[in-house]
Amino acid sequence: MSALTDLLSPEAIVLDAAADDWQEAIGVAGALLVRTGVTTDVYTREMVDSVLEKGPYIVIAPGFAFAHARPSPAVLRTGMSWVRLAEPVAFGSPGNDPVDLVVALAASDAKAHTTAMAELAKVIGDASRRAALAAATSAAEVLGVLDGGAAPAAPETARTSSSGAARGTTKNKILTVCGNGVGTSLFLKNTLEKVLGEWRWSPFIEVEATDTISAKGKAKEADLILTSGEIAKALGDLGVPMTVIENFTSTAEIDAALRANYDI
């Protein structure tokens, strides 16, 4: 088993669920967390409220929403649920709507699930595994794909640089920011680190995933902030360059963002 499938039980997977809108879709995912003893029903409300407050920042890739809220007393243990919708619904994300896959995370702290999030980011960014998940007919098949059962496609090609360090930087740090710091920012961090690895810049650039509150205090430590459109609006002008990323699993989009902000 992988770190990802350790957090996702078969009972927390529903395929071709019915939902009339995004709130109902999150409600289905939240009910699975309750049913499997991961959260109380209060957490479902917290996930919905997070989107109502911050916008559809949880829609981080085409067709994919990663529902979550901050760690709270409503989280009984770290766990996940998986909902594939019979019909996609709109969350209000112009670049990534409509959504047909909702994965919910409940984290008891901000660190225990980081390995699982890195694994999930790789799955969501892999076209062949996404196709296998869309075709799965049972929870067992979903878990098999998540555990590496589907042959991975060739990774998305990003242009690389042989430069030993980022030119023109002074702080050598990039922040990836989401509303709660425990979910979507980790997806973005994973993809960014993949690009930095391909560029051979990993030894020179630190990447930190954080939330909106912490980002405001840490911004001056960074050369660049990567985030969603909704979170960028909430952050405002922090005095450092900020780039909006539509697809948090796209190495090509992040590659372009780095080239636009660094002296490449």
Secondary structure, 3 states (H helix, E strand, C coil): CCHHHHCCCHHHEEEEECCCCHHHHHHHHHHHHHHCCCECHHHHHHHHHHHHHHCCCCEEECCEEEEECCCCCCECCCEEEEEEEEEEECCCCCCCCCEEEEEEEECCCCCCCHHHHHHHHHHHCCHHHHHHHHHCCCHHHHHHHHCCCCCCCCCCCCCCCCCCCCCCCCCCEEEEEECCCCCHHHHHHHHHHHHHHHHCCCCCCEEEEEEHHHHHHHHHHCCEEEECHHHHHHHCCCCCCEEECCCCCCHHHHHHHHHHHCCC
